[in-house]
Amino acid sequence: MIRQYDLVERVKSYYPAVDESLLNRAYVYAMKMHGSQKRASGDPYFSHPLEVAGILTDLKLDPATIVTALLHDTIEDTEATHEEIARLFGEEIAQLVDGVTKLTRLELTNEDSKQAENFRKLILAVAKDVRVLLVKLADRLHNMRTLEHIRKPESRRRIAQETMDLYAPLAGRMGMQGFRDQLEDLAFAELNPEARDAVKSRLDLKQEKSRDLVVRIADEIKRRLAAVGIEAWVSGRTKTAYSIWKKMERKSIALEQLSDIYGFRVVVDSVDDCYRALGILHGAWPMVPGRFKDYISTPKGNNYRSIHTTVVGPERERVEMQIRTLEMHEVDEFGVAAHWFYKDYVENGSKKSVSASDELVAPFRWLREVVEMLEHDATSEEFLEHTKLEMFQDQVFCFTPKGRLIALPRGATPIDFAYAVHTDIGDRCVGAMVNGRHMALRSELQNGDEVEIMATGQQVPPLSWDDIVVTGKARAAIRAHRRRAEREQYVRLGRGIVEASLRTEGLPVDEAALEVVVHDLPASTLESLFEQVGRATLNVETVVRAMLVHFTPEKKSRRPKIKGAKVAAGSERAREDGTLPRGRPDAIPITGAGVGTSVTLSPVSLPIPGDRIVGIMQPGKGVEVYRIDSPALAAYDDDLDCWIAVKWDIDADEHRQFPARIALVLANAPGVLGEVATVAGKHGANIENLTTTDRKPDVYEMTVDIGVESAQHLERLLTGLRGLKSVSSAKRVYG
């Protein structure tokens, strides 16, 4: 356990102006508050916050963060309060301790929804002050180092999985690679001990056979660079068991086939020396093709900068090297912590605090982008999904025509690129030019691609884009657009139903009148009222009854009639005279654009314009449209309130197609399907699916799903098909 004196000396080594009394008071206070508490290992509980503080001194963090580490469990596990800590140590430290306490109380479980909601809270807390995350990561690292002392296997596995899924990627995304490596390896040991032991034993055996190889290679690299006047610090290390295992899984190869298990860091004085060193090393040993990456000119999203190359080096060993400056090395090791300098200085006689959070360093930019996703009103599960997408994937670097660099996850498409440039560009994207050539929007972008996005003035992102994009920002924007569009559809439908019902009862339909009763109903605004009616979560009859309390009908209420044949279901009276139940509104128009989320066409009835139709209100889903003679309507005979009159209102110039189904009996002969397709094409119909239902030596039967504009259009198509000699039967079928 670190002693009080040692902790103070560690902080003084990089922060000479530290207030020693503050550290000493925090040390004594935490020890006193935790008292005789014990950890699962049997050690005094105070050893944990002390070790967490020690981990953070390795990152050279400011005294306020070190004090927070000492106190981070006092509010959670002792009688200490926020007010007492603020009085003794200041409001800044009290706020930090409170932030860590809230994260600790987020007891993540295997329930996805709870995990997602808590992760959302974690990001929001961290966005206020990233030091909260630094303390939490150090806290998690020490807990993982002592994980073996937790008795319940399921608890150990849950903590390890949580570390692998959330905390290790978060550390990596914040640039803290050292933390990430340790967290992943410790979690790997718990989640897959057999695999880790197998990899470790092979590594130990390999190292035993080449005990001095790393030292010899490092000395040879230094000698080569020194010969041309480049002073370098070179360190070699074996990669972690988890990183090797991950590479074996990704490439589907055995450990024996992995030759680059040694990594060397070559630290030089300047960026110029980085490129000079690269030239010397490539001149000395052959480079492995495809293994060169320049993250100095194009940094990673977490501000990581280095040159990566692999050569067949000394003693014919495959050697992976990272060439960087000391500053780049510190960013790689400590990430945001390398940027985090809290200093007190006097300017014009006044004390001010300076923090790196005020600088637009890349990890902070990423964190802000993640928080921006919350503005898209995503669910907690979507937010977790989007953020994981951003944390886990490798990057590709593309450019705008003006040379702006856009970093994207591997597998990104032009749609992801468009949303990365600006959300509005993504929403209006209709095409893309990649390296001067028209490319499909689902094309996968490659490193160095120049991408030009073509956009229109008005464009709604298609629902299919959700399955194409890979970035969280794009997916969040598309889903937010979809939610807004869905809500607008339900509001429009609900407004139509309410206004038609009020007209039927002779009640006023203006918004001023509706505002009178909106607060008598479970709705906060008129728009919310219309949406609930459109979704069928609020019965329109409830709205009518509320209006009748305040207004007197101006005329006798009337019941709308449905012209034509009798209604198949709904009530005995409906069967007799073709009316819907009393109080049903005038027919709601179903337009081509209106068939979407709030109004759907029944897949068992397959109505198309020209068919006589009726609507069934489905709670939470809006209106489902059926043909008036559909046998499926019998299921709603006893639920008269769900029936609603609807009518087609299709613009003839729209040429929108609707799904229909036909049954064909065809001659079993070559070219028959070609004849059918030709007739469909001539009539402007679109064949969507063909299914053979019965096949005989001379004939076969099949159903064809086909897109047509109306019942009349379908009848013309059927007439054309019946005119073929090879077609003995062509008729429309349903469901």
Salt bridges, closest charged atoms under 4 A:
ASP6 OD2 - ARG3 NE 3.13
GLU9 OE2 - LYS12 NZ 3.94
GLU20 OE2 - LYS12 NZ 3.12
ASP58 OD1 - ARG10 NH1 3.99
ASP62 OD2 - ARG131 NH1 3.04
ASP73 OD2 - HIS48 NE2 3.76
ASP73 OD2 - HIS72 NE2 3.21
GLU76 OE1 - ARG105 NE 2.75
GLU91 OE2 - HIS82 NE2 3.12
GLU92 OE2 - ARG131 NH2 2.98
ASP98 OD2 - LYS102 NZ 3.37
ASP129 OD2 - ARG131 NH2 2.81
ASP139 OD1 - HIS48 NE2 2.60
ASP139 OD1 - HIS72 NE2 3.19
ASP139 OD2 - LYS136 NZ 3.46
GLU148 OE2 - HIS149 NE2 3.94
GLU162 OE2 - ARG140 NH2 2.53
GLU162 OE1 - ARG158 NH1 3.46
GLU184 OE2 - ARG180 NE 2.90
ASP185 OD2 - ARG196 NH2 2.99
GLU190 OE1 - ARG156 NE 3.48
GLU208 OE2 - ARG211 NH2 2.38
GLU220 OE2 - ARG223 NH2 2.77
GLU220 OE2 - ARG224 NE 3.02
GLU256 OE2 - ARG202 NH1 2.17
ASP260 OD2 - LYS247 NZ 2.86
ASP260 OD2 - ARG291 NH1 3.04
ASP273 OD1 - ARG276 NH1 3.09
GLU315 OE2 - ARG216 NE 2.63
GLU320 OE1 - LYS239 NZ 3.05
GLU320 OE1 - ARG291 NH2 2.97
ASP332 OD2 - ARG265 NH2 3.72
ASP332 OD2 - ARG324 NH1 2.85
GLU333 OE2 - ARG265 NH1 3.03
GLU347 OE1 - LYS352 NZ 3.79
GLU382 OE2 - ARG479 NH1 3.82
GLU382 OE1 - ARG483 NH1 2.96
GLU385 OE2 - ARG475 NH1 2.81
GLU385 OE1 - ARG479 NH1 3.09
ASP424 OD2 - ARG428 NE 3.08
ASP427 OD2 - HIS481 NE2 3.65
ASP466 OD1 - ARG475 NE 3.46
ASP466 OD2 - ARG479 NE 3.02
ASP466 OD2 - ARG482 NH2 3.72
GLU511 OE2 - ARG495 NH1 2.82
ASP520 OD2 - HIS550 NE2 2.84
GLU527 OE1 - ARG487 NH1 2.66
GLU531 OE1 - ARG487 NE 2.76
GLU531 OE2 - ARG535 NE 3.02
GLU541 OE2 - ARG584 NH2 2.79
GLU572 OE2 - ARG575 NE 3.65
ASP586 OD1 - ARG558 NH1 3.03
ASP611 OD2 - ARG732 NH2 2.74
ASP629 OD1 - ARG627 NH1 2.72
ASP637 OD2 - ARG575 NH2 2.70
ASP694 OD2 - LYS696 NZ 2.33
ASP705 OD1 - ARG661 NE 2.52
GLU709 OE2 - HIS655 ND1 3.25
GLU715 OE2 - ARG722 NH1 3.20
